[in-house]
Amino acid sequence: MTTYNVSIPNEKSSFFKEFLDLIGAKYTEENNEVSDFVLSEKQKSILTEQNDISVDDCIDAEEFYNILKKKYEL
């Protein structure tokens, strides 16, 4: 028997399950949603510090992109 580990988009899961049943495959389903994501303490502290940043101190995303584009000659 051959074993595969695959990820299927949620909207295709019912089709994939039917296919597995059709070929007689044995399978277990795992739902790996965002809830499995864990931040380190250092990452949490960085995000917490960012809460104290004023909106006026932020750069527009398009402006920042143009700065990077010019800096790295993209």
C-alpha positions as CSV (number, residue, x, y, z in Angstrom):
1,M,0.0,0.0,0.0
2,T,1.2,3.5,-0.8
3,T,0.6,6.5,1.5
4,Y,0.1,10.1,0.5
5,N,-0.2,13.3,2.5
6,V,-2.2,15.8,0.5
7,S,-4.0,19.2,1.1
8,I,-7.3,19.8,-0.6
9,P,-9.1,23.1,-0.9
10,N,-12.3,23.1,1.2
11,E,-14.5,23.6,-1.9
12,K,-13.0,20.4,-3.5
13,S,-13.1,18.1,-0.4
14,S,-16.4,16.4,-1.2
15,F,-15.3,15.5,-4.7
16,F,-12.0,14.2,-3.4
17,K,-13.7,12.1,-0.7
18,E,-16.0,10.6,-3.4
19,F,-12.9,9.8,-5.5
20,L,-11.2,8.1,-2.5
21,D,-14.3,6.0,-1.8
22,L,-14.6,5.1,-5.5
23,I,-11.0,3.7,-5.6
24,G,-11.4,2.0,-2.2
25,A,-8.9,4.2,-0.4
26,K,-8.6,4.3,3.4
27,Y,-8.3,7.9,4.7
28,T,-8.5,10.1,7.7
29,E,-9.5,13.7,7.5
30,E,-7.7,16.5,9.3
31,N,-8.9,20.0,9.3
32,N,-5.9,22.3,9.5
33,E,-7.4,25.8,9.8
34,V,-5.7,28.9,11.0
35,S,-6.4,27.9,14.6
36,D,-3.3,25.7,14.5
37,F,-1.1,28.7,14.0
38,V,1.0,29.6,17.0
39,L,3.1,32.7,17.5
40,S,6.3,32.7,19.5
41,E,6.6,35.0,22.5
42,K,9.0,37.3,20.6
43,Q,6.5,37.6,17.7
44,K,3.7,38.4,20.2
45,S,5.8,41.1,21.8
46,I,6.5,42.7,18.4
47,L,2.8,42.8,17.5
48,T,1.9,44.2,20.9
49,E,4.5,47.0,20.4
50,Q,3.0,47.8,17.0
51,N,-0.4,48.6,18.7
52,D,1.3,51.8,20.0
53,I,2.1,53.1,16.6
54,S,0.1,56.1,15.4
55,V,-1.7,55.9,12.1
56,D,0.0,59.1,11.1
57,D,3.4,57.4,11.4
58,C,2.4,54.7,8.9
59,I,3.3,54.7,5.2
60,D,0.7,54.0,2.5
61,A,1.3,50.5,1.0
62,E,1.5,51.8,-2.5
63,E,4.0,54.5,-1.5
64,F,6.1,51.9,0.4
65,Y,6.0,49.6,-2.7
66,N,7.3,52.5,-4.8
67,I,10.1,53.2,-2.4
68,L,11.2,49.5,-2.4
69,K,10.9,49.4,-6.2
70,K,13.2,52.4,-6.6
71,K,15.6,51.2,-3.9
72,Y,16.0,47.7,-5.4
73,E,15.7,48.8,-9.0
74,L,12.7,46.5,-9.7
